[in-house]
Amino acid sequence: MEQRYQAVQDVLAGSTVTDVAERFGVSRQAVHRWLSWYQDEGLEGLADRSSRPRSSPGQTPPEVEALICELRRNHPRWGARRLVYELGRRDCPGPIPSRITVHRVLIRHGLIDPIPRRRRREDYRRWERGRPMELWQLDIVGGIQLADGGEAKVVTGVDDHSRFCVIAAVVRRATGRAVCLAFVEALQRFGVPEEVLTDNGKQFTARFGRGGGEVMFDRICRENGITHRLTKPRSPTTTGKVERFHQTLQRELLDDVEVWADPQEAQAAIDVFRHEYNTERPHQSLGMAFLADRFTACPAGEQLPLRLPPTLATTIPAPRRPLSTPPPSAVLSAPVATGGDVGLAVEVTRLVPPRATSPSAGNSSGSAPSEPGCRSLSGPTPPSSTCSSTASGSRPCRPGSLPLTCASSSPTAAFPPGRHRSPPDPPRPAPRSRSSGSSTPPA
């Protein structure tokens, strides 16, 4: 205000409008406007005024702006492009605004935080196959926390041309067998694609595994005429379509549930989301078209029978459970093979009763024989083995009596090392007397 008043006073003092405008750095029209305001309203006419136009014909109607905010609050995942599409489908109370107008409305009401892009859209090279069933993109994603403390995985697959979700199977463990079962189910339902694109996970390839070779997924592709293509290591943008499906699945479903009761509950929820994703959700990269309108499966009459490995069953195997300990009386317990144990390693617990051996000479820890005489638990005593008491010249063991120690079954075990001589003959019992019924002990 002081600058305007000083310029007006200089003009009234005799300076030209051109010199005053040049000295204050404004246009001549501005100096004439200040003079007019001062003559009409005095000093108050030189105060700051609003630059807002009297009318804005292109302003978004308040009804349309309120509808945009309502849709955004009801669907926090919808962006400006999706909101423009939904305004066209509904009864919009005014002209449909552009995408940037909707974006500014959301920023003005604090419904989004403007974040600059890290990379320009022109930096990406987009590619797309010309028809459906030409290429599938497959991957594995986690994020399903279970009530028992574990984490389940989701085997996913999308068609490259239509972005149609062909695989969304929940598995407790993302093994090669579980991935192949989900892949085979999609082949039986939609037909055999020409190519599949995956990363270098061990479920899909042995490219970076020890020893190389061919995994089951490679074998299924080879036997059914499918070209298996692999991405460059650490290049997730190559399979960007299935990665984008992971982001949508995570934001619109998995983030809303912290813990799932079991994999079956998660599979039921993902099946509902998958149906909505394929049939009711427009896709921005396809010009807001529905995925089911662009996808066409192979006709049932043109599908060739699948060639699968013999070891591949029709159900996903259950997780391994620890084997129960058999009772001590059981000698051998062999588990019965069921459908859920096909292809898994089997651990057999075998309990063998202890086998005692006859102790050596001079050892007092021998076991009592189960039959009369000096006999080892491992079998009858050979004729050359004797009781220690007999070898020392004392009284022999009676039938049915319990000897203190027994010599080894080896003939030479009763003699010290280094001395080689034949042991004495075993004593012969004296003939029993008929009158007394007793036997005379040997000499």
Buried (B, 14 or more C-beta within 10 A) or exposed (E): EEEBEEBBEBBEEEEEBEEBBEEBEBEEEBBEEBBEBBEEEEEEBBEEEEEEEEEEEEEBEEEBBEBBBEBBEEEEEBBBBBBBBBBEEEEBEEEEBEBEBBBBBBEEBEEBEEEEEEEEEEEEEEEEBEEBBBBBBBBBBEBBBBEEEEEBBBBBBBBBBBBBBBBBBBBBBBBBBBBBBBBBBBBBEBBBBEBBBBBBBBBBBBEEEEEEEEBBBBBBBEEBEBEBEBBEEEEEEBBBBBBBBBEBBBEBBBEEEEEBEBBEBBBEBBEEBBEEBBEEBBBEEBEBBBBBEBBBBBEEEEBEEBEBEEEBBEEBBEEEEEEEEBEEEEEEBEEEEEEBBEEEEEEEEEEEEEEEEBBBBEEEEBEEBEEEBBBBBEEEBEEBBBBBBBBEEEEBBEEEEEBEBBBBBBBBBBBEEEEEEEBEEBBEEEEEEEEEEEEEEEE
